[in-house]
Amino acid sequence: MARLTDLPYEILVQLLIYSTNEALVTVCQWTYFCLKQPTPRLCYKFVRQKGKWRKARVIASALQYKFLSIGLLEQIERHEAELVRPLKRGKRSKQERLLDEIRLPGRLFALDVNEDLPRNRKPRPIGKKRKRRHNGIGEGDAVSGNQQRFDLVKRLLAMKLSVSGDRGNTGLLLSAKAGNLPMVRLLLKHGADATAGGENKALLLAVVYGHLDVAKRLVKAGAPVSSMALRYAVQKRHLQIISWLMKVGAAPDMVTIQLLDKL
């Protein structure tokens, strides 16, 4: 359940108005409704005002709040005409530059180990209605937290947010550490650097935490195989990763050889 500080301005105003109602039951019911079900439409109005009707700033505002949902992003896309001015042909708009500068929050790359990995599924077309909606999720949908976060990142990347460069490294590093292979694939597909973080950090994190599939995908995307990655695999006793790294050309240094003798 949300906290009062997570609610948009319009909802808080209505709570204030209802608080003058003498019928305490009505006040409690409305408060519960607002805390549990802040609608995407109300949330959109709030971030639209905060973003001063400019798409990039509206998206950046939405990312700050826990009420961020597919439903809210759909509202932004559905009302894009009122947010975006026509672009001049042949010139890169200031808004496009602002979209490149938006950094996706780390919480979107969290992975619940008690849930299945997300699936790369097709998003529902804008404008298609479902019987009932709550935070952009239709009635009858059983969507895990991992899947919700993946769908949010995928939708944001489709809205032209960037995951390349120094500011975009966080998502790939966190996903590599968590072993979230579908998220790693998604980020690499949208331009994330396989050597993100300096010193080949994404691959090293995947090796340290024993995520062989993630390590293979990063190497396929251009992450260099190094003796340091092999040393970490030996230190952590990840035998499958050790075997694979040596197959793809990782050469052990003297320290690694000594560690291998102790296995």
Disulfide bonds with the S-S distance in Angstrom:
none
